[in-house]
Amino acid sequence: MSQYVVEWEPEGQADLAALWIDSPDRMGVNLAERVIDRLLSRAPKEVGQAVAEGLYKLREPPLLVYYHVDDAAKTVHVTNAYFSSR
Protein backbone atom coordinates (compact mmCIF):
# COMPACT_ATOMS: atom_id res chain seq x y z
CA MET A 1 0.00 0.00 0.00
CA SER A 2 1.45 3.36 -0.96
CA GLN A 3 1.79 6.15 1.55
CA TYR A 4 -0.04 9.47 1.40
CA VAL A 5 1.45 12.77 2.53
CA VAL A 6 -0.76 14.41 5.16
CA GLU A 7 -0.89 18.20 4.93
CA TRP A 8 -2.72 20.33 7.46
CA GLU A 9 -4.15 23.34 5.65
CA PRO A 10 -3.70 26.72 7.42
CA GLU A 11 -7.26 26.67 8.80
CA GLY A 12 -6.81 23.10 10.04
CA GLN A 13 -3.52 24.06 11.71
CA ALA A 14 -5.16 27.07 13.36
CA ASP A 15 -8.06 24.91 14.55
CA LEU A 16 -5.65 22.34 16.00
CA ALA A 17 -3.60 25.02 17.79
CA ALA A 18 -6.73 26.58 19.31
CA LEU A 19 -7.99 23.17 20.45
CA TRP A 20 -4.63 22.38 22.04
CA ILE A 21 -4.61 25.71 23.89
CA ASP A 22 -8.21 25.23 25.12
CA SER A 23 -7.82 21.57 26.04
CA PRO A 24 -7.52 20.34 29.62
CA ASP A 25 -5.79 17.27 28.09
CA ARG A 26 -3.10 18.62 25.77
CA MET A 27 -1.31 15.27 25.71
CA GLY A 28 -4.53 13.68 24.45
CA VAL A 29 -4.74 16.23 21.63
CA ASN A 30 -1.10 15.56 20.70
CA LEU A 31 -1.65 11.80 20.68
CA ALA A 32 -4.86 12.05 18.64
CA GLU A 33 -3.11 14.25 16.06
CA ARG A 34 -0.30 11.69 15.68
CA VAL A 35 -2.79 8.83 15.30
CA ILE A 36 -4.78 10.83 12.73
CA ASP A 37 -1.63 11.55 10.71
CA ARG A 38 -0.65 7.87 10.78
CA LEU A 39 -4.11 6.61 9.79
CA LEU A 40 -4.54 9.14 7.00
CA SER A 41 -1.08 8.43 5.59
CA ARG A 42 -1.94 4.76 5.13
CA ALA A 43 -5.57 4.51 4.04
CA PRO A 44 -7.42 7.84 4.13
CA LYS A 45 -10.60 6.68 2.42
CA GLU A 46 -10.89 3.50 4.47
CA VAL A 47 -10.43 5.03 7.92
CA GLY A 48 -12.73 8.00 7.44
CA GLN A 49 -16.41 8.42 6.79
CA ALA A 50 -17.58 10.06 3.56
CA VAL A 51 -19.52 13.26 4.29
CA ALA A 52 -19.96 14.71 0.81
CA GLU A 53 -18.33 14.23 -2.57
CA GLY A 54 -14.60 14.30 -1.86
CA LEU A 55 -15.01 15.26 1.82
CA TYR A 56 -14.32 12.82 4.65
CA LYS A 57 -14.29 12.97 8.42
CA LEU A 58 -12.31 11.02 10.98
CA ARG A 59 -12.96 10.88 14.71
CA GLU A 60 -10.02 10.14 16.99
CA PRO A 61 -11.06 11.40 20.43
CA PRO A 62 -10.72 14.05 21.53
CA LEU A 63 -10.50 15.26 17.90
CA LEU A 64 -12.70 15.22 14.83
CA VAL A 65 -11.11 16.26 11.53
CA TYR A 66 -12.40 16.90 8.02
CA TYR A 67 -10.22 16.23 5.01
CA HIS A 68 -9.96 15.80 1.22
CA VAL A 69 -7.93 13.14 -0.57
CA ASP A 70 -5.96 13.78 -3.76
CA ASP A 71 -5.27 10.27 -5.06
CA ALA A 72 -3.24 11.48 -8.05
CA ALA A 73 -0.82 13.39 -5.81
CA LYS A 74 -1.09 10.87 -2.93
CA THR A 75 -1.91 13.76 -0.59
CA VAL A 76 -4.46 14.22 2.19
CA HIS A 77 -5.49 17.80 3.03
CA VAL A 78 -6.83 18.23 6.57
CA THR A 79 -9.04 21.30 6.40
CA ASN A 80 -10.69 21.56 9.82
CA ALA A 81 -10.36 20.18 13.35
CA TYR A 82 -12.89 20.19 16.20
CA PHE A 83 -13.33 18.62 19.60
CA SER A 84 -15.08 15.29 19.17
CA SER A 85 -18.46 14.99 20.85
CA ARG A 86 -17.61 11.55 22.21
C-alpha positions in Angstrom: 0.0 0.0 0.0 1.4 3.4 -1.0 1.8 6.1 1.5 0.0 9.5 1.4 1.5 12.8 2.5 -0.8 14.4 5.2 -0.9 18.2 4.9 -2.7 20.3 7.5 -4.2 23.3 5.6 -3.7 26.7 7.4 -7.3 26.7 8.8 -6.8 23.1 10.0 -3.5 24.1 11.7 -5.2 27.1 13.4 -8.1 24.9 14.6 -5.7 22.3 16.0 -3.6 25.0 17.8 -6.7 26.6 19.3 -8.0 23.2 20.4 -4.6 22.4 22.0 -4.6 25.7 23.9 -8.2 25.2 25.1 -7.8 21.6 26.0 -7.5 20.3 29.6 -5.8 17.3 28.1 -3.1 18.6 25.8 -1.3 15.3 25.7 -4.5 13.7 24.4 -4.7 16.2 21.6 -1.1 15.6 20.7 -1.7 11.8 20.7 -4.9 12.1 18.6 -3.1 14.3 16.1 -0.3 11.7 15.7 -2.8 8.8 15.3 -4.8 10.8 12.7 -1.6 11.5 10.7 -0.6 7.9 10.8 -4.1 6.6 9.8 -4.5 9.1 7.0 -1.1 8.4 5.6 -1.9 4.8 5.1 -5.6 4.5 4.0 -7.4 7.8 4.1 -10.6 6.7 2.4 -10.9 3.5 4.5 -10.4 5.0 7.9 -12.7 8.0 7.4 -16.4 8.4 6.8 -17.6 10.1 3.6 -19.5 13.3 4.3 -20.0 14.7 0.8 -18.3 14.2 -2.6 -14.6 14.3 -1.9 -15.0 15.3 1.8 -14.3 12.8 4.7 -14.3 13.0 8.4 -12.3 11.0 11.0 -13.0 10.9 14.7 -10.0 10.1 17.0 -11.1 11.4 20.4 -10.7 14.1 21.5 -10.5 15.3 17.9 -12.7 15.2 14.8 -11.1 16.3 11.5 -12.4 16.9 8.0 -10.2 16.2 5.0 -10.0 15.8 1.2 -7.9 13.1 -0.6 -6.0 13.8 -3.8 -5.3 10.3 -5.1 -3.2 11.5 -8.0 -0.8 13.4 -5.8 -1.1 10.9 -2.9 -1.9 13.8 -0.6 -4.5 14.2 2.2 -5.5 17.8 3.0 -6.8 18.2 6.6 -9.0 21.3 6.4 -10.7 21.6 9.8 -10.4 20.2 13.3 -12.9 20.2 16.2 -13.3 18.6 19.6 -15.1 15.3 19.2 -18.5 15.0 20.8 -17.6 11.5 22.2 
